[in-house]
Amino acid sequence: MTVMTALMEQTADAAVDVEPVGGVVETAHTFGDGLVGVLTRPAGAIRGKSALILLNAGLVQRVGPFRMYVQMARALAEAGFVVFRFDQSGLGDSPVSSRAGEGRKLGEAVAAMDLVTALTGVRSFVLGGLCSGADDAFNIAPHDLRVNGLLLLDGVAYPTFLYKLRHVMPRLLNPAKVMRGIGRLLRRTSGAAAATIDPNSFRDFPSRPEAIERLKALETRGADMLLLYTGGVDRYYNHRRQARECFGDVARSPRIRTEYWADCDHTFYVGAHRRRLVDTTVGWMTSRFRD
């Protein structure tokens, strides 16, 4: 399908080209503060008006869970798009940055966009990723007008009143679950249970009103967004219409597409689910960002 290049680290834009296989060329690069990334592009003419930049999913390096990012990048390149996936500071092959601070992630994304423009001439970008990659994309997008799209996989959302009803009602009809819930409540009340950590506390979501205003601002400036949620985040999302419950009228914009795949886990472990994700992403990018 394609061939990975050997990593070059001599200069900020060091790269090695390889003979295209299956219409795709991949080159490895160092840039910014020692960051490492891989550019995947079509062997022929670039047809995508925007390039996709993929951000790390949690602590997983730039290949993504089960090489999901690699599969996505190569399929998009075959469809005419440029894709850049890189390791953020302290992840994968990128060393810990000497420029720690609140704006570090934004600075790294800006450096990635600058590099892609220098290498390919593409000047607008879709930011995206899974989990924390989606969080970072959503937080970075308002700060750079070159970002005209977002691919948010299990990204920002909030439990709503209807979410809570959907979550609680099936459990109330199951006596065993009711008894386990009462047991947990009694242990917490007595102090016998160890303190638990809310898994949502690891996410970098803005407040719900801020998220709504951010979506409105991005939609107004013409950004297209794909918000895709899986059954792996049922702790805060559990219905195909929940995005509208969370975000209101802006979620009805033709620029915002929402999907809920209850049968998929958070990391797209099943090969068929990854293929479905790749096909959906290619179809969405082709419909919104290709000449």
C-alpha positions, -999 to 999 in steps of 0.1 A, spaced: 0 0 0 27 24 10 62 25 25 73 42 57 104 63 55 134 62 79 132 90 104 155 119 97 165 143 125 193 164 110 174 196 104 140 212 111 126 202 78 147 170 72 129 144 51 134 115 28 111 108 -1 103 72 -11 90 58 -43 52 60 -43 34 28 -38 -4 28 -44 -4 65 -51 9 75 -17 42 91 -5 52 94 31 80 115 46 92 118 81 101 152 96 114 170 126 103 205 133 96 230 160 112 221 193 124 187 182 89 174 173 86 144 151 58 139 125 50 120 93 35 137 62 13 115 40 4 129 6 -8 118 -28 19 108 -53 1 129 -79 -17 162 -77 -31 173 -43 -68 177 -46 -77 185 -11 -82 222 -3 -74 216 34 -49 193 50 -58 171 80 -35 173 111 -40 145 136 -32 150 173 -22 123 197 -49 102 214 -39 102 250 -4 87 254 -6 68 221 20 78 196 12 93 162 1 59 147 -31 61 168 -49 32 185 -44 0 165 -27 22 138 -60 40 131 -43 72 122 -20 55 97 -49 38 79 -68 71 79 -39 91 65 -32 67 37 -68 64 26 -71 102 26 -39 105 6 -53 81 -20 -83 104 -22 -60 134 -29 -55 149 6 -24 158 26 -24 144 62 2 152 89 3 132 121 29 142 147 39 134 183 32 163 206 58 172 232 67 143 255 48 117 234 61 91 210 93 102 194 91 138 204 111 149 235 96 170 263 95 206 252 117 232 267 89 256 261 64 244 287 34 266 293 -2 271 286 3 279 249 26 250 242 0 228 223 -12 258 203 24 266 194 31 230 183 0 229 161 10 262 145 44 249 138 29 218 122 6 239 100 36 261 90 56 230 80 28 215 59 23 248 41 60 250 34 61 214 21 29 213 1 15 248 -4 -18 238 14 -28 268 36 -60 257 54 -64 228 79 -87 204 95 -76 196 131 -87 164 147 -81 132 167 -95 108 192 -102 116 228 -76 141 240 -67 147 204 -102 159 199 -100 180 230 -68 196 218 -82 203 183 -113 219 198 -92 241 221 -67 251 194 -91 259 165 -104 293 178 -69 307 178 -58 301 142 -80 313 113 -63 287 90 -84 260 108 -115 256 88 -125 221 100 -126 198 130 -127 160 132 -137 153 168 -138 116 177 -153 110 211 -148 147 218 -166 174 237 -201 168 250 -220 169 283 -245 147 301 -280 162 297 -313 156 315 -324 132 288 -290 115 290 -295 109 327 -330 95 321 -316 71 294 -288 61 317 -309 55 348 -342 40 336 -328 7 323 -309 2 356 -340 9 377 -357 -20 359 -329 -44 368 -331 -55 404 -295 -67 406 -282 -33 394 -304 -15 419 -290 -36 447 -254 -30 436 -261 8 434 -276 8 469 -244 -11 481 -221 15 466 -242 43 481 -240 27 515 -202 22 513 -197 58 503 -219 70 531 -200 50 556 -167 60 543 -157 24 537 -151 28 499 -119 43 486 -122 76 468 -129 73 431 -119 95 402 -144 107 377 -130 95 343 -144 127 328 -120 147 349 -92 136 326 -108 154 297 -100 190 287 -135 203 280 -145 239 283 -177 248 302 -208 239 283 -218 276 276 -182 282 263 -184 252 241 -216 264 226 -202 298 219 -171 283 204 -191 261 180 -212 291 170 -180 312 163 -164 284 143 -197 278 123 -200 315 116 -164 317 102 -173 288 78 -157 258 96 -171 223 89 -171 199 118 -177 161 122 -185 151 158 -185 114 161 -192 96 194 -190 59 202 -205 36 228 -171 38 246 -181 72 261 -215 62 275 -204 79 307 -213 112 291 -230 104 257 -256 78 249 -279 89 221 -277 100 184 -295 133 192 -275 142 223 -254 167 205 -285 188 199 -294 184 235 -259 196 245 -254 224 221 -288 235 209 -295 251 176 -259 253 164 -258 215 163 -285 217 136 -262 237 113 -255 220 79 -218 226 87 -219 203 118 -224 166 112 -229 144 142 -227 106 144 -233 81 173 -219 46 169 -231 27 199 -216 -5 186 -181 8 186 -157 10 215 -136 41 223 -104 28 205 -121 13 174 -106 -21 184 -126 -40 158 -111 -39 123 -145 -34 107 -152 -4 129 -119 12 119 -127 6 83 -161 22 88 -144 52 105 -118 56 77 -145 54 50 -167 79 69 -138 103 73 -128 101 36 -164 106 25 -168 136 48 -135 152 38 -142 146 1 -176 163 4 -164 193 23 -127 199 15 -119 187 -20 -118 207 -52 
